[in-house]
Amino acid sequence: MNNLFEILPKKSGRSHGKITVRHQGGRHKRFLRIIDTKRDKRDIWARVESIEYDPNRTADVALLVYSDGEKRYTLAPHGLVIGAKIIASEVAPITPGNALPLGKIPVGTPIHNIEIRLGRGGQLVKSAGNAATLQGREDDYVLVKLPSGEIKRFNPLCWATVGQVGNAGHRHERLGKAGRMRHLGVRPRVRGVVMHPGAHPHGGGEGRSSVGLKYPKTYTGKKAVGKTRRHKKYSTGMIVQKRKPGKHSHY
């Protein structure tokens, strides 16, 4: 096996044999593609040899062949085609697939695979169809508007990739049958209200019953609603504008 693939071991939600995450198991065997999120092979042109499906993510991946013969995988942005040439450089053209420091990217450019900490590699905006927008500059920082609507400050030396992540149609994909969920490793779920009280806080009661508590709880008894973001998270201080309230809000 080359250095681009490795077997992805199955955990099935277990830790030392104990179920720690429910509803997992029976997934189809997968290979893990090693994705170059750091784009640390600088100032060397690469040609896109193929654009491939990756079972471990929603986005497609592009196989790059560098001019020195090395091969690497990277996220495939919208508009990247087989045979195109891309580069990671401080003087790279502003075209999809090229990686540059945030301080070198013009305002209004859509970007993805953004570093939060310098040298750590892309951590934000990596799922299918997503793109952040470089909003402007403030003091010693670059302002980036994330897909959630949140505006955050970034170090201008952190790197990002130009363009919107490809495979934008993923959000409209229909699985079609329960068996496909089983291939993805998702096992059937049972609602807490139909369990007995020893198995779930929502369980018990005569006949059909509601939750009947002050608030919904997880099967371990913890609060299942409300704010979940850690207040002391390392990136909290860089937020300029919080995300728009909605079903995906965790503030």
N, C-alpha and C positions, 0 to 999 in steps of 0.2 A: 504494500500500500504506500502511495506517495505521500508527501507532506501536505497535500491539499485535503485529504480525507482521513477520517478515523471513525471507528465504530462508536456510535453513541450508546452508552450503556443505559439499560432500562432501570428505572427506580420504582416505577409503579406506585409512587406515593408512600414508599416505605423508608424508614430509617431504623437500621438494626432490626429489621423484621416487623417493626410496629408501624401500623398505618398512621401517618401524620398528615397526609392530604388525601381526602376521600375522592371517590369516583375516578380513579386512575388505574390503568392496567390494560393489557391485551393489545398494546400498540404494535403496529407493523415495524419490522426492523428498519432502522435508518442509518445512513452515514452522516456524520457531522462534517459539513464543509467549513474549513477554516477561513473565516472572512477577515480580510485586511481592513480593519476599521481605523487603524492608525495612519495609513497611507504614508508610511515613513520612508518609502523608496523615492527619494526626491530627485527632481531634475532629470529623470530618465523616462523617455516616452514608452508607452505600452499600447499594444493593439488589442482590440476586443476580439477574441477568438470565438466566443460563443456566449449566448445568454441562456441561462439554465434555470429550471425549477429547483427550489430548495424546500424540502419538506419541513424544515425547522423554523421557517419564517414566512411572513405573508408576501414579502417582496421577492422578485427574481434576483439572481446573482449573475454577474458578468465574469467570465474567465479572461484574465488579462495575461498577455505574453509580452514581457519587457524586452527591450532591444538587446539585453545581455542574456536572454534565454530563460530567465526566471518566470515562473507562472504564479499568479495569485488570484484569489477571488475577491471581488468587491461588490457592493450593492449596485444594482443596475438602475440608473435614473431614467425617467421618461425621456424618450428621444434618442437614447444611446443605441446605436445599431452595430451589427457585426462588421468588423473591418475598420471602425472608427479608431482614432488615436487619442489617448488622454494622458494627462501628466499631473503629478503633484509638485507644484513649484510656486514660489512667491511671485513669479512673473508669468504664471499660466494664463492663457486666454479664459475669458468668462464664458465657458461653454459647458454643457452638461457632462458630468463625470470628472471634471478637473477639480483638484483640491488646492485650496489656498488658505493662508491665515485670514481670520475674520477682518483684520485691519486692512487687508488688500482687496476686499470684495466691495463693489459699489453698493450704495444704498438702494434698496428695492429689489435686490437679487434674491430669487428663491434658493434656499440651501437646505441640506440635510446632513446627517452623520456628523453632528456638531460635538466638539470636545467641550466638556465642562472644566476639566483640569488639564493643564498643559501637559502633553506627552502621554496622556492616558488612552487616547483614541476616542473615536466617536461614541457618544453615549445617548444622544438625543436625536429624535426625528429619523427613525430607521424603518418604520413599517410602511406597507404598501400605500401609495397615493399621498403620503404626507410631505409637507414642505413647510419650512419656516421662512420668514422674510426678514432681511436685515433692515432695521428701521432707521438707524442713525447712529450718532456717536455722542457720548456724554462724558465729559472729563477724560479719564483714562480708560473708558470702557466702550464697548460696542453694544448697542441695543438690538436685541433680536426678538421678534414676535413669533412665538411658538404656535403650533396648530391648535392648541387649546385656547388661544386668545391671550395667554400670559405673555407679558413682556419682561425680559430678563437681561441683566447685564452680563457680559462675557469679556474675558481677557482678549484683547485684539490679537494676541499671539497664538490663541487657540485656533485649530484648523477646522475647516468644514468643507463639504463637497458641494459644488454648484448643481442646482437642478432639483426637481421634484422626484421623489422615489417612484419607481415604475410600478406596473401592475395595479393601476388605480382601480380597475374593475373588480378587485378582490372583494370589496365591500358589498357588491351585488351578487356574489356567488351563492348559489343554493346547494346545500349538501345533498338533498334529494332523498336520502333514506337514513334510517337509524344505523345501518351497517357501516356507513362511511364514518360516522362518529366513533364507532368501535375501532376502526382501523387507525383513527387518530389518537386512540388511547383513552377515550372518554367513556366511562362506564355509566350505567343507568343511575339516576338520582331518585331519591324518595323524599317527599316533603316531610318536614319536621312535624307538622300537625297531625299526620296519620301514624306517627310512631307512638310507642308507649312512653310514659314519662321518664323512665330510666334511660332511654336512648336519646331523648332530645327535650330541651326545656319547653318546646311548643306542644309536646305530646300529651296524651291523656284526655280525659273528659268523656262525656257520654254522647255518642253519635258524632255528628259533624260539629266541630268547635273551632273558634277563632284562637288567635295566639293567647289572648287573655292576660297579657303582661303589660308592664309599663312601656316596654319597647321590645321589638324583635331581638332575639338572641341567637348566637351561633350554637352549634351542638355542644360546645365546651362551656357555654354559659356567658360568653362575652357579648358586649353590646354589638349589634349588627348594623346599626345606623349611626349617622353623625359623622363628625370630622375625624379623619384618620391620618392626616399628614403630621409627621413629627415636627414640632415647633423648632427643635434644635438641629434640624437637618442642615448639612454644610452649605447647601445652595440657597437656603431661605433668604439670607441677607442680600442676595443678588436680584431678588424679585422687585421690579419697578411697578408692575400692574398685575394684580392677581387674575387668574383665568375667569372666564365668564361662568356664572353659576349655571349648573345643569346636571344631568344625570351622571356625568363623568367627573364632577367636581369632588375633590377630596379635602377641601379646606374646612 
